[in-house]
């Protein structure tokens, strides 16, 4: 049985907690947040201990895994703290705001023979993975172009306003666009060039980037708008023999012969009781994969350190 402690009971933990609850070989034994009220809703759903101090949790509990759902600027510190207690570490994206931290963190995990994984969750969404498989198989011919979008209003709800603080979150590039940049690097490799256009002020931030490859390009946009725009993510990829589009939560393939395929139309309707997460969604698949790696005593090599370096390098270039 994998004994899990989760630190940082904010927005993203609302997907991590039910995902761990869905892993039969794991048990959440402790939650930790400096705000005790954040843990109240879980007290009737989890047989766990609740802490407001991470050091106390690590001292008192016999954990196997530390799952870090803290603000970005704390990721490196608490990952190292987890390693120092000889724990496997699952950490939300991004790995860090500093590219120099990546080797230090991975070296420490390898030295201690611990599984370490960053929650680049888009790699685990079946709709995105479908594009990667089509690209690699060539079943729709060569990729010609792509368009990826990730837009929302400014996240004013974050604790202590940390998301709106560049030094603590990295803003839109590191918090929002990172998902599409990471998928692009994972599926297609590093781009040859990037052309950036950005429109921002003290209240909002929008940018549009065209990533150029040898034989295709991908245009990506991301924004926190000054308004209560609901979050929306979409993509469209143009191949020689068809188009793959993801919009309004649905994937469709439009083939050159007029055929329309909806690969996952009948999937994902069953949901996990806690918070109603789809049974085959990114967070569920992500945590299941990490748990399997821990159980097998192997590295979580679906996410590689060099790919994370490439992604952070791209994000740093946007922020220049």
C-alpha positions in Angstrom: 0.0 0.0 0.0 1.4 3.4 -1.0 0.9 5.9 1.8 0.4 9.4 0.4 0.8 12.8 2.0 -0.5 15.8 0.1 0.7 19.4 0.8 -1.1 22.4 -0.5 -4.9 21.9 -0.4 -5.9 24.5 -3.0 -7.4 24.4 -6.5 -5.2 21.7 -8.1 -5.5 19.4 -5.1 -9.2 19.0 -6.0 -8.0 16.8 -8.9 -5.1 15.1 -7.1 -7.1 14.0 -4.1 -9.9 12.1 -5.9 -7.3 10.7 -8.4 -5.4 9.1 -5.5 -8.7 7.9 -4.0 -9.2 6.0 -7.2 -5.9 4.1 -6.9 -6.7 0.9 -5.1 -3.1 0.3 -4.0 -2.8 3.8 -2.4 -4.1 5.5 0.6 -4.0 9.2 1.5 -2.9 9.2 5.1 -2.3 13.0 5.6 -3.2 16.4 4.2 -1.3 19.6 5.0 -2.1 23.3 4.4 -1.3 26.4 6.4 -5.1 27.2 6.1 -7.0 24.6 8.2 -10.3 25.6 6.6 -9.0 24.3 3.3 -9.1 20.7 4.6 -12.6 20.8 6.2 -14.4 19.4 3.2 -12.2 16.3 3.2 -12.6 15.4 6.8 -15.7 13.3 6.2 -14.3 11.7 3.1 -10.8 10.7 4.1 -9.5 8.6 6.9 -6.4 10.8 7.2 -4.6 13.1 9.6 -4.6 16.9 9.0 -1.7 19.2 9.5 -0.9 22.9 9.1 2.9 22.3 9.2 4.7 20.1 6.7 7.7 19.3 8.9 5.3 18.0 11.6 3.5 15.9 9.0 6.8 14.4 7.7 7.9 13.7 11.3 4.7 12.0 12.4 3.7 10.1 9.3 5.2 7.0 7.7 4.8 8.2 4.1 5.9 6.7 0.8 4.9 9.6 -1.4 4.8 13.4 -1.0 2.4 15.0 -3.5 3.2 18.7 -3.8 0.3 20.9 -4.8 1.9 24.2 -3.6 2.4 27.4 -5.4 5.1 27.3 -8.1 7.8 29.1 -6.2 7.7 26.5 -3.4 8.1 23.4 -5.7 11.9 23.0 -5.5 12.1 23.6 -1.8 9.5 21.0 -0.9 10.6 18.4 -3.5 14.0 18.5 -1.9 12.4 18.2 1.5 10.5 15.1 0.3 13.8 13.6 -0.9 15.5 14.4 2.4 12.8 12.2 4.0 13.5 9.4 1.5 10.1 9.8 -0.2 8.9 9.5 -3.8 7.8 12.9 -5.0 4.9 13.9 -7.3 4.9 17.6 -7.9 2.6 19.9 -9.8 3.9 21.7 -12.9 6.1 23.6 -13.5 9.1 21.9 -12.0 10.5 25.3 -11.1 10.8 28.8 -12.4 14.5 28.3 -12.7 15.9 25.9 -15.3 19.0 25.4 -13.1 17.0 23.5 -10.6 16.1 20.7 -12.9 19.4 18.8 -12.8 19.7 19.3 -9.0 16.2 17.8 -8.5 16.6 14.9 -10.9 20.1 14.1 -9.6 18.8 14.0 -6.0 15.9 11.7 -7.0 18.3 9.3 -8.9 20.8 9.4 -6.0 18.1 8.3 -3.6 16.5 5.8 -6.1 13.2 7.6 -5.8 10.4 8.1 -8.4 10.0 11.8 -9.2 7.4 13.2 -11.6 6.2 16.6 -12.6 2.4 16.9 -13.3 2.5 17.8 -16.9 -1.0 16.5 -17.1 -1.8 17.2 -20.8 0.5 14.3 -21.7 -2.1 12.1 -20.0 -5.3 13.5 -21.7 -6.4 11.0 -24.3 -7.4 13.7 -26.8 -3.9 15.1 -26.9 -2.3 11.7 -26.9 -4.5 10.9 -30.0 -2.8 13.7 -31.9 0.7 12.3 -31.0 -0.2 8.8 -32.1 -1.6 10.0 -35.5 1.5 12.2 -36.0 3.8 9.2 -35.3 1.8 6.7 -37.3 1.4 8.9 -40.4 -2.1 7.7 -40.9 -3.3 11.1 -41.9 -0.1 12.0 -43.8 2.3 14.7 -42.8 1.5 17.4 -40.2 1.1 20.8 -41.9 0.1 23.1 -39.2 -1.4 23.4 -35.7 -3.3 25.8 -33.5 -3.5 25.5 -29.8 -5.4 27.8 -27.4 -5.7 28.2 -23.6 -7.6 31.2 -22.4 -9.2 32.4 -19.2 -9.9 35.4 -17.0 -7.3 36.5 -14.5 -7.2 34.0 -11.6 -7.9 36.5 -8.8 -8.9 33.6 -6.5 -5.3 32.4 -5.8 -4.0 32.4 -2.2 -2.2 35.6 -1.3 -2.5 36.6 -5.0 0.5 34.4 -5.8 -0.6 33.6 -9.4 -0.5 37.3 -10.3 3.0 37.7 -8.9 5.6 37.1 -11.7 8.3 36.1 -9.1 6.1 33.4 -7.6 4.2 32.0 -10.6 5.9 33.1 -13.8 2.5 34.4 -14.9 0.7 33.1 -18.1 3.8 31.5 -19.7 4.6 29.3 -16.7 1.1 28.7 -15.4 -1.1 28.4 -18.5 0.8 28.2 -21.8 3.2 25.6 -20.2 0.6 22.9 -20.9 0.6 23.4 -24.7 4.3 24.1 -24.8 5.0 20.9 -23.0 2.7 18.8 -25.2 4.3 20.3 -28.3 7.8 19.3 -27.1 6.6 15.9 -26.0 4.8 15.1 -29.3 6.9 16.9 -31.9 10.3 17.8 -30.3 11.9 21.2 -29.9 10.9 23.9 -32.4 13.6 25.6 -34.5 12.3 29.1 -33.9 9.6 31.0 -32.1 8.0 34.3 -33.1 6.2 36.0 -30.2 3.5 38.7 -30.1 2.3 39.9 -26.7 -0.3 42.3 -25.5 -0.3 43.0 -21.7 -0.7 45.6 -19.0 -1.0 45.6 -15.3 -4.4 44.0 -15.5 -4.1 41.3 -18.1 -1.8 39.3 -20.3 -2.2 37.8 -23.8 0.4 36.4 -26.1 0.5 34.5 -29.4 3.5 32.4 -30.4 4.3 30.8 -33.7 6.6 27.8 -33.3 8.4 26.9 -36.4 9.5 23.3 -37.3 11.2 22.0 -40.4 8.0 21.2 -42.3 5.2 22.6 -40.2 4.4 25.4 -37.7 2.2 25.5 -34.6 0.5 28.7 -33.5 -0.3 28.9 -29.8 -2.2 31.5 -27.7 -2.6 31.9 -24.0 -4.2 34.6 -21.9 -5.5 35.8 -18.6 -8.0 38.4 -19.7 -9.3 41.3 -17.6 -12.8 39.9 -17.3 -14.6 36.9 -16.0 -14.0 34.8 -19.1 -14.5 31.1 -18.4 -11.5 28.8 -19.0 -11.3 27.2 -22.4 -8.7 25.0 -24.1 -8.8 23.9 -27.7 -6.7 22.8 -30.6 -6.8 22.0 -34.3 -4.1 20.1 -36.3 -4.0 20.1 -40.1 -2.7 17.0 -41.7 -2.4 16.2 -45.4 -5.4 13.8 -45.3 -7.5 15.3 -42.6 -8.0 17.6 -39.6 -8.1 16.8 -35.9 -10.1 19.3 -33.8 -10.7 19.5 -30.0 -13.3 22.1 -29.0 -15.8 22.3 -26.2 -14.4 19.2 -24.6 -14.9 17.0 -27.7 -12.5 15.5 -30.2 -13.4 15.1 -33.9 -11.4 13.9 -36.9 -12.5 15.1 -40.3 -11.0 12.9 -43.0 -10.4 13.8 -46.7 -13.0 11.3 -47.8 -15.8 13.1 -45.9 -15.7 10.6 -42.9 -16.1 12.1 -39.5 -14.7 10.2 -36.5 -15.4 11.0 -32.8 -12.9 8.6 -31.1 -14.0 9.2 -27.5 -17.6 10.1 -27.9 -18.9 7.2 -25.8 -16.0 7.3 -23.3 -15.5 9.2 -20.0 -19.2 9.4 -19.2 -18.7 7.4 -16.0 -17.3 9.6 -13.3 -15.6 9.3 -10.0 -18.0 10.1 -7.2 -15.7 12.6 -5.5 -16.1 15.9 -7.4 -17.4 14.0 -10.4 -14.1 13.7 -12.2 -14.3 11.7 -15.5 -12.9 8.2 -15.0 -10.5 8.5 -18.0 -9.3 12.1 -17.6 -5.8 13.5 -17.4 -5.4 13.8 -13.6 -6.7 10.2 -13.1 -4.4 8.8 -15.8 -1.4 10.9 -14.4 -1.7 9.7 -10.8 -2.3 6.1 -11.9 0.8 6.2 -14.0 2.9 7.7 -11.2 1.5 5.1 -8.7 2.4 2.3 -11.1 6.0 3.6 -11.4 6.3 3.7 -7.6 4.9 0.2 -7.3 7.3 -1.1 -10.0 10.3 0.8 -8.5 11.1 2.6 -11.7 11.5 6.2 -13.0 8.5 8.1 -14.4 10.3 8.4 -17.8 7.2 9.6 -19.7 8.3 13.0 -18.5 12.1 13.5 -19.1 14.3 16.1 -17.6 15.7 17.3 -21.0 12.2 17.9 -22.2 11.4 20.0 -19.2 14.6 22.0 -19.8 13.4 22.6 -23.4 10.0 23.8 -22.2 11.4 26.1 -19.5 13.7 27.6 -22.1 10.8 28.3 -24.4 8.8 29.9 -21.6 11.8 32.1 -20.6 12.1 33.3 -24.1 8.4 34.4 -24.1 9.0 36.4 -21.0 11.9 38.4 -22.3 
